[in-house]
Amino acid sequence: MQSSIRKIDLLTPPDVSFYEGRLSIPRLMAMVARSRFVRVTCLDEHGEQRVIEAAAWYARILQHEIDHLHGRLYTNIMQPETLTTIDNHPRNNPASTSVK
């Protein structure tokens, strides 16, 4: 089976870090640096080529999910010193979990 993702271009350096996780690796998370802007060349449900330009969270989500298509998990590209459990995260990072 051929992937419908033809190409992903990072339009900016991967300089925005945020915690990511994976349901198949329960209760763990780590910081992953991602690009703010991406361009994805892919095929739609009709086999027609499409180009998607994405920014911010949409760009992060596309990068995360396309990584899976290429056999990568966040653990392959995480900042290892940031690996934590969901229980320890609020204790070690109170500013990132506080509600204002």
C-alpha positions in Angstrom: 0.0 0.0 0.0 1.4 3.4 -1.0 1.1 6.3 1.4 -1.1 9.2 0.3 1.4 11.6 1.9 3.8 12.6 -0.9 5.8 15.2 0.9 6.0 17.4 4.1 8.0 20.6 4.0 8.9 22.3 7.2 8.5 26.0 6.3 10.2 27.1 9.6 12.8 25.4 11.8 11.4 23.1 14.4 11.8 25.6 17.2 8.5 25.3 19.1 8.6 22.7 21.9 5.5 21.3 23.6 4.6 18.1 25.5 3.4 15.2 23.3 2.2 11.7 24.2 0.9 8.6 22.6 -2.0 6.4 23.8 0.1 3.2 23.1 2.7 4.5 25.6 0.3 5.3 28.4 0.9 7.9 31.1 4.2 9.3 29.6 4.9 12.6 27.8 7.9 14.5 26.7 8.8 17.8 24.9 9.1 17.6 21.1 10.3 20.5 18.9 8.1 21.1 15.9 7.9 23.6 13.0 5.4 26.4 13.3 4.4 26.2 9.6 4.3 23.2 7.2 3.2 22.4 3.7 2.0 18.8 3.0 1.6 17.5 -0.5 -0.8 14.5 -0.4 -3.6 12.7 -2.2 -7.2 13.2 -1.1 -9.9 10.5 -0.8 -10.4 10.7 -4.6 -6.7 10.2 -5.4 -6.3 13.9 -6.4 -3.2 15.7 -5.3 -3.7 18.4 -2.7 -1.5 20.8 -0.9 -2.2 21.7 2.7 -0.5 24.7 4.4 -0.9 24.6 8.1 0.2 26.7 11.0 0.4 26.5 14.8 -1.5 23.5 16.4 -2.7 22.2 13.0 1.0 22.1 11.8 2.1 20.3 15.0 -0.7 17.7 14.6 0.1 17.0 11.0 3.8 16.5 11.8 2.9 14.2 14.7 0.5 12.1 12.6 2.8 12.0 9.5 5.6 10.8 11.8 3.5 7.7 12.5 3.1 7.0 8.8 6.9 7.0 8.6 7.2 4.7 11.6 8.3 7.3 14.1 7.0 8.0 17.6 7.5 11.1 19.7 10.0 9.0 21.7 12.3 9.0 18.6 12.6 12.8 18.5 11.8 13.9 22.1 14.0 16.0 24.3 14.9 13.0 26.6 15.5 15.1 29.7 11.8 16.2 29.6 10.3 12.7 29.7 7.8 12.6 32.6 4.6 10.9 33.7 1.2 12.6 33.6 1.2 12.6 37.4 4.6 14.3 37.7 4.1 16.8 35.0 1.9 19.3 37.0 4.3 19.2 39.9 7.4 19.9 37.7 5.7 22.4 35.3 3.0 24.3 37.3 2.9 27.2 34.8 2.1 25.0 31.8 -0.9 23.4 33.6 -2.4 26.3 35.5 -5.9 27.6 34.6 -6.3 31.4 34.6 
